[in-house]
């Protein structure tokens, strides 16, 4: 009897020592709708796997290093002897966590998420039943085979509403060891609802970020815009964080992805953000990094990004804290620089940018606090909504900038249209067309083109003596009134005003002598009306003479790179001018060379009509004091007077 009592007492003490960590569920009914985040003390045994079926004596148990710790926590800072700390402070090692849950609903099924519960590899037991395995933990932690799955563990409380949770865990490379995640308990049905809700929410978040990324990439390639490219990389980094760590959808879709690969994807955000946020900000506002080159801030991040894929996972993992510090330093610096720009510029872009960076910084700080097991916003992960809010604000910001640039482009286009119109007053558009140029910016020095054209020369008779009787302002008024009437007629007949010669005009009509002659007739018609107008205003009744010729003309540019001008070179221009000079002597309003009339007749016949005017031949030798002929051929030693009943026949 005494022996049996001794055995029972021994078992009692062993049980007491094994299960000193007890957590009582105050209100188990709440677990049917909501989760319970159990943050409490657990028993932890270093370097030994004490499974539920372990047959350990009290002496053996007492020889195992044992502490009571709060979960979540990292064993890096557990109060162990120095020889154990030499290993545990690196995160490496192995051990056992135990917790007794009481006041559960008897024989009720419960569930809890396990993806981020422990580092690298672990097994979970409920009483004596193995309910979940992640990788292959080993007491000899160097033999650990790491793996993580986006999954849950399910157990059923016994008839007394009590369950003993045992977790054995080991870590061979991660910088932290132990139970890192919260122990969130649900009734199994409630967990299914929670999981579906979370999966949908984070899928929407991830989908938004992915769409933003694709949108930015398309914009970057179609518009060749760096700001969109850098924003795409930035949002892609945020996307990689959400789908690989915060809510690892990637593991759900592709379960075969190794745990180490998931870690490298998770680290992308830490390595990507400092570089691309710097380059992106630099594209938004070149003045931000006026004194600190953006490339200098971005370069270390790109180096660490490369090392993330090159170095072994244990070394890449240990770079993360340094990169986190660097990331928040860059974000803080960018926020300060943008704040300075707000005070200087008061622009919308800087204001939105600083707000978005503050949101990102708050989310990042919250994420870091949760990693180090500090409760933030009731355990919520703020980084995901912060990332999404940041991305949306950046898209709105880029849209605002693009809209502003588009508006500026429209204004600039209107200005260029007006500028081109102004240029065309000096360099006719038709002149550019003769040189096969779209606009004046394509014209270079020394270009030329030879073409056939009718040349029209018009001049005001006795203008010098007439202008001497007028005040300067009256002279300009007379000339401008005259040119306003005459110039549109030249354009009407597809002519080009080659140059103004004070009171004279040289116009060319490419490949159309008939147009030049019809234009000359209508010009004289306008002069009849203009003379009456001038008479009513008390101004001289001016008259003009017009000469028309047809021949070769060389059109091009001359001068130097600082000052170019259009140039028309041809002896046929001189013939047109000389022909016009004969009008006064011959007392005719319009004179044309035979070749001009001949070409006009051919053009009329080709178009199925006859000329609307008649001609009168005037031998050159009948003109007194004419020493030069209009043509080198004696047979062409005549000029023609153009007659029309629509104009006066003599001047």
MOZI-V226471 format. One record per residue. N is the residue number from 1. RES is the residue in one letter. SS is DSSP state (a for helix, b for strand, c for the rest). PSI is psi in whole degrees, -180 to 180 (999 if undefined). Layout:
N&RES&SS&PSI / N&RES&SS&PSI
This chain:
1&X&c&-45 / 2&X&a&-37 / 3&X&a&-42 / 4&X&a&-41 / 5&X&a&-38 / 6&X&a&-42 / 7&X&a&-43 / 8&X&a&-42 / 9&X&a&-39 / 10&X&a&-45 / 11&X&a&-37 / 12&X&a&-46 / 13&X&a&-37 / 14&X&a&-46 / 15&X&a&-42 / 16&X&a&-42 / 17&X&a&-33 / 18&X&a&-35 / 19&X&c&47 / 20&X&c&-25 / 21&X&c&111 / 22&X&b&137 / 23&X&b&125 / 24&X&b&128 / 25&X&c&114 / 26&X&c&-45 / 27&X&c&88 / 28&X&a&-19 / 29&X&a&-28 / 30&X&a&-24 / 31&X&a&-10 / 32&X&a&-16 / 33&X&c&-35 / 34&X&c&167 / 35&X&c&160 / 36&X&b&116 / 37&X&b&102 / 38&X&b&103 / 39&X&c&104 / 40&X&b&179 / 41&X&b&137 / 42&X&b&154 / 43&X&b&135 / 44&X&b&132 / 45&X&b&123 / 46&X&b&136 / 47&X&c&10 / 48&X&c&137 / 49&X&c&109 / 50&X&c&86 / 51&X&c&162 / 52&X&c&-27 / 53&X&c&12 / 54&X&c&129 / 55&X&c&79 / 56&X&c&136 / 57&X&c&166 / 58&X&a&-36 / 59&X&a&-45 / 60&X&a&-39 / 61&X&a&-41 / 62&X&a&-21 / 63&X&c&-8 / 64&X&c&127 / 65&X&c&126 / 66&X&b&136 / 67&X&b&159 / 68&X&b&123 / 69&X&b&157 / 70&X&b&138 / 71&X&b&133 / 72&X&c&148 / 73&X&c&165 / 74&X&c&138 / 75&X&a&-2 / 76&X&a&-30 / 77&X&a&16 / 78&X&c&148 / 79&X&c&74 / 80&X&c&166 / 81&X&c&161 / 82&X&a&-37 / 83&X&a&-31 / 84&X&a&-41 / 85&X&a&-29 / 86&X&a&-30 / 87&X&a&-49 / 88&X&a&-32 / 89&X&c&-17 / 90&X&c&-8 / 91&X&c&-16 / 92&X&c&158 / 93&X&b&-169 / 94&X&b&163 / 95&X&b&-177 / 96&X&b&133 / 97&X&b&140 / 98&X&b&140 / 99&X&b&135 / 100&X&b&122 / 101&X&b&132 / 102&X&b&167 / 103&X&c&30 / 104&X&c&166 / 105&X&c&127 / 106&X&c&133 / 107&X&c&30 / 108&X&c&139 / 109&X&b&132 / 110&X&b&159 / 111&X&b&155 / 112&X&b&145 / 113&X&b&148 / 114&X&c&-1 / 115&X&c&-50 / 116&X&c&27 / 117&X&c&-48 / 118&X&b&160 / 119&X&c&139 / 120&X&c&-73 / 121&X&b&139 / 122&X&b&163 / 123&X&b&146 / 124&X&b&131 / 125&X&b&139 / 126&X&b&112 / 127&X&c&-117 / 128&X&c&4 / 129&X&b&129 / 130&X&b&116 / 131&X&b&-12 / 132&X&b&143 / 133&X&b&131 / 134&X&b&110 / 135&X&c&-154 / 136&X&b&95 / 137&X&c&155 / 138&X&c&138 / 139&X&c&-39 / 140&X&c&91 / 141&X&a&-21 / 142&X&a&-16 / 143&X&a&11 / 144&X&c&138 / 145&X&b&104 / 146&X&c&145 / 147&X&c&151 / 148&X&c&144 / 149&X&c&146 / 150&X&c&92 / 151&X&c&-173 / 152&X&b&161 / 153&X&b&139 / 154&X&b&137 / 155&X&b&165 / 156&X&b&128 / 157&X&c&150 / 158&X&c&-177 / 159&X&c&-14 / 160&X&c&0 / 161&X&c&30 / 162&X&c&141 / 163&X&b&136 / 164&X&b&118 / 165&X&b&123 / 166&X&b&128 / 167&X&b&117 / 168&X&b&139 / 169&X&b&146 / 170&X&b&157 / 171&X&b&129 / 172&X&c&-11 / 173&X&c&-24 / 174&X&c&148 / 175&X&c&-13 / 176&X&c&153 / 177&X&c&157 / 178&X&c&-165 / 179&X&b&105 / 180&X&c&-25 / 181&X&c&162 / 182&X&c&148 / 183&X&b&95 / 184&X&b&115 / 185&X&b&136 / 186&X&b&160 / 187&X&b&149 / 188&X&a&-41 / 189&X&a&-39 / 190&X&a&-37 / 191&X&a&-40 / 192&X&a&-42 / 193&X&a&-44 / 194&X&a&-45 / 195&X&a&-44 / 196&X&a&-43 / 197&X&a&-45 / 198&X&a&-43 / 199&X&a&-44 / 200&X&a&-44 / 201&X&a&-50 / 202&X&a&-29 / 203&X&a&-39 / 204&X&a&-46 / 205&X&a&-49 / 206&X&a&-40 / 207&X&a&-41 / 208&X&a&-46 / 209&X&a&-39 / 210&X&a&-41 / 211&X&a&-40 / 212&X&a&-41 / 213&X&a&-49 / 214&X&a&-43 / 215&X&a&-45 / 216&X&a&-39 / 217&X&a&-45 / 218&X&a&-43 / 219&X&a&-40 / 220&X&a&-41 / 221&X&a&-37 / 222&X&a&-39 / 223&X&a&-2 / 224&X&c&54 / 225&X&c&116 / 226&X&a&-33 / 227&X&a&-38 / 228&X&a&-36 / 229&X&a&-45 / 230&X&a&-38 / 231&X&a&-38 / 232&X&a&-44 / 233&X&a&-38 / 234&X&a&-47 / 235&X&a&-35 / 236&X&a&-37 / 237&X&a&-42 / 238&X&a&-43 / 239&X&a&-43 / 240&X&a&-34 / 241&X&a&-45 / 242&X&a&-46 / 243&X&a&-11 / 244&X&a&-21 / 245&X&a&-61 / 246&X&a&-48 / 247&X&c&90 / 248&X&c&72 / 249&X&a&-32 / 250&X&a&-39 / 251&X&a&-31 / 252&X&a&-43 / 253&X&a&-35 / 254&X&c&79 / 255&X&c&-22 / 256&X&c&-6 / 257&X&c&125 / 258&X&c&152 / 259&X&a&-40 / 260&X&a&-36 / 261&X&a&-40 / 262&X&a&-38 / 263&X&a&-43 / 264&X&a&-38 / 265&X&a&-41 / 266&X&a&-39 / 267&X&a&-15 / 268&X&a&-41 / 269&X&a&-39 / 270&X&a&-38 / 271&X&a&-32 / 272&X&a&-46 / 273&X&a&-49 / 274&X&a&-41 / 275&X&a&-51 / 276&X&a&-25 / 277&X&a&-34 / 278&X&a&-48 / 279&X&a&-37 / 280&X&a&-47 / 281&X&a&-39 / 282&X&a&-35 / 283&X&a&-32 / 284&X&a&-42 / 285&X&c&106 / 286&X&c&-21 / 287&X&c&-15 / 288&X&c&-49 / 289&X&c&45 / 290&X&c&-38 / 291&X&c&-13 / 292&X&c&107 / 293&X&c&132 / 294&X&a&-35 / 295&X&a&-31 / 296&X&a&-40 / 297&X&a&-33 / 298&X&a&-28 / 299&X&a&-49 / 300&X&a&-37 / 301&X&a&-42 / 302&X&a&-36 / 303&X&a&-46 / 304&X&a&-35 / 305&X&a&-43 / 306&X&a&-43 / 307&X&a&-30 / 308&X&a&-34 / 309&X&a&-16 / 310&X&a&-42 / 311&X&c&157 / 312&X&c&154 / 313&X&a&-33 / 314&X&a&-34 / 315&X&a&-40 / 316&X&a&-39 / 317&X&a&-37 / 318&X&a&-9 / 319&X&a&-18 / 320&X&a&-47 / 321&X&a&-37 / 322&X&a&-38 / 323&X&a&-32 / 324&X&a&-44 / 325&X&a&-42 / 326&X&a&-40 / 327&X&a&-48 / 328&X&a&-26 / 329&X&a&-44 / 330&X&a&-45 / 331&X&a&-43 / 332&X&a&-43 / 333&X&a&-44 / 334&X&a&-39 / 335&X&a&-42 / 336&X&a&-45 / 337&X&a&-39 / 338&X&a&-38 / 339&X&a&-39 / 340&X&a&-41 / 341&X&a&-32 / 342&X&a&-45 / 343&X&a&-30 / 344&X&a&-43 / 345&X&a&-30 / 346&X&c&37 / 347&X&c&155 / 348&X&a&-39 / 349&X&a&-46 / 350&X&a&-39 / 351&X&a&-48 / 352&X&a&-40 / 353&X&a&-45 / 354&X&a&-37 / 355&X&a&-44 / 356&X&a&-37 / 357&X&a&-34 / 358&X&a&-41 / 359&X&a&-45 / 360&X&a&-41 / 361&X&a&-42 / 362&X&a&-45 / 363&X&a&-42 / 364&X&a&-41 / 365&X&a&-42 / 366&X&a&-40 / 367&X&a&-43 / 368&X&a&-41 / 369&X&a&-41 / 370&X&a&-37 / 371&X&a&-36 / 372&X&c&17 / 373&X&c&31 / 374&X&c&128 / 375&X&c&132 / 376&X&c&123 / 377&X&c&48 / 378&X&c&37 / 379&X&c&3 / 380&X&c&148 / 381&X&c&101 / 382&X&a&-13 / 383&X&a&-35 / 384&X&a&-56 / 385&X&a&-31 / 386&X&a&-43 / 387&X&a&-47 / 388&X&a&-44 / 389&X&a&-42 / 390&X&a&-46 / 391&X&a&-44 / 392&X&a&-43 / 393&X&a&-37 / 394&X&a&-37 / 395&X&a&-45 / 396&X&a&-38 / 397&X&a&-45 / 398&X&a&-40 / 399&X&a&-41 / 400&X&a&-44 / 401&X&a&-43 / 402&X&a&-39 / 403&X&a&-41 / 404&X&a&-42 / 405&X&a&-38 / 406&X&a&-44 / 407&X&a&-42 / 408&X&a&-38 / 409&X&a&-41 / 410&X&a&-44 / 411&X&a&-42 / 412&X&a&-38 / 413&X&a&-43 / 414&X&a&-41 / 415&X&a&-42 / 416&X&a&-37 / 417&X&a&-46 / 418&X&a&-39 / 419&X&a&-43 / 420&X&a&-40 / 421&X&a&-39 / 422&X&a&-41 / 423&X&a&-38 / 424&X&a&-19 / 425&X&a&-26 / 426&X&a&-38 / 427&X&c&103 / 428&X&c&143 / 429&X&a&-36 / 430&X&a&-33 / 431&X&a&-42 / 432&X&a&-38 / 433&X&a&-36 / 434&X&a&-31 / 435&X&c&6 / 436&X&c&42 / 437&X&c&144 / 438&X&c&-40 / 439&X&c&177 / 440&X&a&-22 / 441&X&a&-18 / 442&X&a&-10 / 443&X&c&132 / 444&X&c&162 / 445&X&c&137 / 446&X&c&2 / 447&X&c&146 / 448&X&b&164 / 449&X&b&137 / 450&X&b&130 / 451&X&b&162 / 452&X&b&141 / 453&X&b&152 / 454&X&b&137 / 455&X&b&128 / 456&X&b&128 / 457&X&b&126 / 458&X&b&143 / 459&X&b&143 / 460&X&b&132 / 461&X&c&136 / 462&X&c&38 / 463&X&a&-36 / 464&X&a&-50 / 465&X&a&-33 / 466&X&a&-44 / 467&X&a&-26 / 468&X&c&-23 / 469&X&c&-3 / 470&X&c&156 / 471&X&c&155 / 472&X&a&-42 / 473&X&a&-32 / 474&X&a&-34 / 475&X&a&-47 / 476&X&a&-39 / 477&X&a&-43 / 478&X&a&-48 / 479&X&a&-46 / 480&X&a&-38 / 481&X&a&-43 / 482&X&a&-47 / 483&X&a&-33 / 484&X&a&-30 / 485&X&a&-38 / 486&X&a&-43 / 487&X&a&-45 / 488&X&a&-30 / 489&X&a&-38 / 490&X&a&-43 / 491&X&a&-34 / 492&X&a&-37 / 493&X&c&26 / 494&X&c&32 / 495&X&c&166 / 496&X&b&126 / 497&X&b&107 / 498&X&b&-41 / 499&X&b&158 / 500&X&b&134 / 501&X&b&66 / 502&X&c&-103 / 503&X&c&4 / 504&X&b&160 / 505&X&b&136 / 506&X&b&122 / 507&X&b&147 / 508&X&b&145 / 509&X&b&97 / 510&X&b&121 / 511&X&c&29 / 512&X&c&97 / 513&X&a&-34 / 514&X&a&-42 / 515&X&a&-40 / 516&X&a&-42 / 517&X&a&-42 / 518&X&a&-37 / 519&X&a&-42 / 520&X&a&-42 / 521&X&a&-46 / 522&X&a&-30 / 523&X&a&-42 / 524&X&a&-32 / 525&X&a&-43 / 526&X&a&-33 / 527&X&a&-31 / 528&X&a&-47 / 529&X&a&-38 / 530&X&a&-37 / 531&X&a&-40 / 532&X&a&-40 / 533&X&a&-45 / 534&X&a&-39 / 535&X&a&-40 / 536&X&a&-22 / 537&X&c&4 / 538&X&c&25 / 539&X&c&161 / 540&X&c&145 / 541&X&c&85 / 542&X&c&153 / 543&X&c&153 / 544&X&b&156 / 545&X&b&146 / 546&X&b&132 / 547&X&b&140 / 548&X&b&136 / 549&X&b&163 / 550&X&b&133 / 551&X&b&-162 / 552&X&b&147 / 553&X&b&138 / 554&X&b&118 / 555&X&b&132 / 556&X&b&-165 / 557&X&b&146 / 558&X&b&173 / 559&X&b&-134 / 560&X&c&180 / 561&X&c&-25 / 562&X&c&-29 / 563&X&c&103 / 564&X&b&158 / 565&X&b&154 / 566&X&b&142 / 567&X&b&135 / 568&X&b&120 / 569&X&b&127 / 570&X&c&140 / 571&X&a&-22 / 572&X&a&-26 / 573&X&a&-41 / 574&X&a&-36 / 575&X&a&-42 / 576&X&a&-42 / 577&X&a&-43 / 578&X&a&-40 / 579&X&a&-42 / 580&X&a&-36 / 581&X&a&-22 / 582&X&a&-17 / 583&X&a&-37 / 584&X&a&-42 / 585&X&a&-36 / 586&X&a&-6 / 587&X&c&46 / 588&X&c&142 / 589&X&c&-33 / 590&X&b&129 / 591&X&b&143 / 592&X&b&152 / 593&X&b&154 / 594&X&a&-37 / 595&X&a&-35 / 596&X&a&-43 / 597&X&a&-39 / 598&X&a&-45 / 599&X&a&-37 / 600&X&a&-39 / 601&X&a&-41 / 602&X&a&-45 / 603&X&a&-41 / 604&X&a&-44 / 605&X&a&-40 / 606&X&a&-27 / 607&X&c&10 / 608&X&c&36 / 609&X&c&175 / 610&X&c&162 / 611&X&c&145 / 612&X&c&13 / 613&X&c&167 / 614&X&b&166 / 615&X&b&155 / 616&X&b&126 / 617&X&b&136 / 618&X&b&111 / 619&X&b&142 / 620&X&a&-33 / 621&X&a&-7 / 622&X&a&-7 / 623&X&c&118 / 624&X&c&141 / 625&X&c&26 / 626&X&c&117 / 627&X&c&-23 / 628&X&c&143 / 629&X&c&158 / 630&X&c&-11 / 631&X&c&153 / 632&X&c&-11 / 633&X&c&132 / 634&X&a&-30 / 635&X&a&-23 / 636&X&a&18 / 637&X&c&47 / 638&X&b&157 / 639&X&b&161 / 640&X&b&135 / 641&X&b&128 / 642&X&b&119 / 643&X&b&141 / 644&X&c&139 / 645&X&c&-2 / 646&X&c&-12 / 647&X&c&165 / 648&X&c&144 / 649&X&c&-21 / 650&X&c&161 / 651&X&c&999
